[in-house]
Amino acid sequence: MTGAIIGDIVGSRFEFHNLKSKDFTFFTPDCFFTDDTVMTLAVAKALSKYKGMRITNHRDFKRVLTDCMHDVGGHYMDCGYGGNFYHWIKERRTTPYGSYGNGSAMRVSPAGWYADSLSEAEILAKATAEVTHDHREGIKGAVSVSGAIYLARTGHSKEEIKRYVSEFYVIDFTLDEIRPVYSFNETCQGSVPQAFAAFFESVSFEDAIRNAISIGGDSDTIAAITGSVAEAFYGVDENLKKEAMSYLDERLLEIYNNFNKITEVKVK
């Protein structure tokens, strides 16, 4: 989850001003959190209500999640929501709208940390997507990212994670190949594979984020997805965490800290 937030904040200033380079300052006064962070923490808040217990009633969980997304999201109506999602939050809608946008993948990371098994990571991810992104591609994006996070945090190798991801996406390109031509794409199928490639080609957490930014496109979201997997695999330097958290307000920090207390117990 921390990696998703860092990726979002670092990528925020490049979303509409793409930088096709890995050479940039990570945090600047121009950085800010966007809807990626807000909705990631809304998912974290919903999971926190179960206090580490296994979630078996997924219909109930989706009701809890919907309420949390409305409650948390309603405080940040100018954080960059897409058009359909903006109205879903504003009007407190409770039905999905068939989206296959990458919002399902960028907010799912808490599920990968909460789960006690790969199957649970996938089931929880599916539930987090379905409240809005019930298109099969929207669900696939969330499930693949959550599953990759679970595998990464439980000690699996990159090769093992690649084999898992290949069940969802064909990643038959390199970042160098797509960098000159890749452009803005908000769909799961047009951005999640690229986010995975940025992780697979990385040598560290920071390098993964730089890879994600360097291809352009929907920079904050691609970096959030890449960062969520990279954190689980590499860990995150405490100084990076501290600097990223300085961009959050007290409401979001409280959600962040509460969730981390639960997942730290589960990891132990």
Salt bridges, closest charged atoms under 4 A:
ASP60 OD1 - ARG63 NH2 3.54
ASP71 OD1 - ARG92 NH2 3.12
GLU91 OE2 - HIS87 ND1 3.31
GLU91 OE1 - ARG93 NH2 2.65
ASP116 OD2 - LYS266 NZ 3.16
GLU130 OE1 - LYS62 NZ 2.85
GLU130 OE2 - LYS126 NZ 2.37
GLU137 OE2 - ARG136 NH1 3.36
GLU137 OE1 - LYS140 NZ 3.36
GLU159 OE2 - LYS162 NZ 3.59
ASP176 OD1 - ARG179 NH1 2.67
GLU206 OE2 - ARG210 NH2 2.90
ASP207 OD1 - LYS22 NZ 2.70
GLU238 OE2 - LYS241 NZ 3.34
